[in-house]
Amino acid sequence: MEQTEQIKDHGGWLKRFVHKSECCQCDMTFSVFLPAQAESQKVPVLYYLSGLTCTDDNVRTKGGAQRFAAEHGIALVMPDTSPRGDDVPDAADRYDLGKGAGFYVNATRQPWSKHYQMYSYVTDELPKLVASELPIDASRESITGHSMGGHGALICALKQPGRYRSVSAFSPIGNPVNCAWGHGCLGAYLGDEKNEWKNWDATELIEAGAPCPPMLADQGGDDSFLADQLNTDKLQAACKKAGLDASIRMQDGYDHSYHFISSFMGDHIAFHAGHLRG
Amino acid sequence: MEQTEQIKDHGGWLKRFVHKSECCQCDMTFSVFLPAQAESQKVPVLYYLSGLTCTDDNVRTKGGAQRFAAEHGIALVMPDTSPRGDDVPDAADRYDLGKGAGFYVNATRQPWSKHYQMYSYVTDELPKLVASELPIDASRESITGHSMGGHGALICALKQPGRYRSVSAFSPIGNPVNCAWGHGCLGAYLGDEKNEWKNWDATELIEAGAPCPPMLADQGGDDSFLADQLNTDKLQAACKKAGLDASIRMQDGYDHSYHFISSFMGDHIAFHAGHLRG
């Protein structure tokens, strides 16, 4: 991997890398924040999966996470939201399919399946790469994300039992088989068979009995996507029925933006830090 | 003034307003963060003056200030960096003159003088407006800023003795009469007479004996503008010679970006909070 940027940030270093991804068959960009503690020891890692239309840049610029990652001595790994490049298929007229909208699944349908392997990318290829090249303790991983990426974090945790120490989400798409964003992406990437979609849906996975690490989720009460896309109530009901260790909080007055995310970032990183110790 | 946006943020409200500015003779946009404490009482206020090319949006999105303003119960007022609109003269081929580059002076030369009255705007018209319309205690004001706006904060404090309780700056242009950015803006806005420029230069004002409230400044050691534009050493020497209560800190490895600003925002707001109490 090639380091393309290095910026001092909260006593640590914010770095950007580009590498040839085998599973996505294209060059992929990601950012990493290494706290000062990483200069003398391997540090635990928190993956942050971004939402629709984002790149690795949004959270590193607007999320306010570096302050808390520095305080707790945690590395942040911030991948892109899809494969990129001229060879990668896209739905140019849509913000919610194709580039910027990989949905963290492994696509099985043409023309998407060659490049859109984001689940394998964020759970396998990227973790192996950063563990081999950076002072990251791969035995201490947690995962979080926003919206599409909040759901991405949930499915990564649910589909990899025992892997992540904790999972959190900001305004996750709670039950994509039952919303337009989910229909659009899952239909395109996985085909028309809705039973297959359930293997990539957090609420459905929980209902099917998937184990889950401790979970924290925050949802803005004035989020304009809450009514039609997010299905927080369905996620909440599934967690309750399954008896999961899950705290899903409605935050009155907040919207879907990074102002919401940054307002609760401190809580999320402290939550993960508690599980990433030792 | 008209409120055009309201976003819940760190328990308070981030608002944006547009109003017809008398001194700038155009519509001006600014943002305000009101912490939760402002719901029951008037709160002290910190002005943040932004740097070249910025609007009110940069700091509210990337500065990380709302977290600390919420903690300390301080309102943030974030003005634009210049007059705006189709009628406002500009230097379209330059990022460092005209729109986005008002330099917080009152222009006296054509074609700038009609609209470019940013000093009066940020020290007089805007404070009167926010004090009359918002729960802000106008007797408790401090001021900060970045780069061009860091210098702007310094000259506002130096030219208004007794007005601000404290002043701070991130990577300020320390001595604009001696750098290209200063020559460009001061020459255009104020004319060729360099003695006139000195009335708008922090180092020159300090050398001429202007009193100054307690000052904190941070400067990144790897800032690419440090050698040619910022003259931190001249500002530092002037403060020392004048015996000012000024802490000007070199921060090893940091650049000129908002990653630098957000890394030290907590220190700056805590510094101002100490002076804004009671």
Interface residues (C-beta under 8 A of the other chain):
Chain A: I7 K8 D9 H10 G11 L14 T61 K62 G64 Q66 R67 G220 D222 G253 Y254 D255 S257 Y258 H259 F260 S262 S263 G266
Chain B: I7 K8 D9 H10 G11 L14 T61 K62 G64 Q66 R67 G220 D222 G253 Y254 D255 S257 Y258 H259 F260 S262 S263 G266
